[in-house]
Amino acid sequence: MDNLQKKKVSDVLCDMGKYMVTVVPFSYFLSDKPDMLYVVIGMSVFGILFILFGLYFAKYGKDASTTTSGQKKKIRILKNSVFVVEEEKVSN
């Protein structure tokens, strides 16, 4: 997987984890269903695991993406707030 895919996977895992930690336990709590305590505890544990895996992927993707291309970008402002980005190669 490349860095962009790792970032997307981490975002999806964190979003699913947040959903599992908040929405599912609250909906079971408010609906007053039997054995609600087991569902709330189970979903909270799995939601926290999803968040931790998402944070792991985010960290792993961030560490690998620190390489630079060696190009400078020059930004020129034209009329009516139009920006032009020009890339310059840096000779070493």
Buried (B, 14 or more C-beta within 10 A) or exposed (E): EEBEEBBEBBEEBBEBBBEBBEEBBEBBEEEEEEEBEEBBEEBBEBBEEBBEBBBEBBEBBEEEEEEEEEEEEEEEEEEEEEEEEEEEEEEE
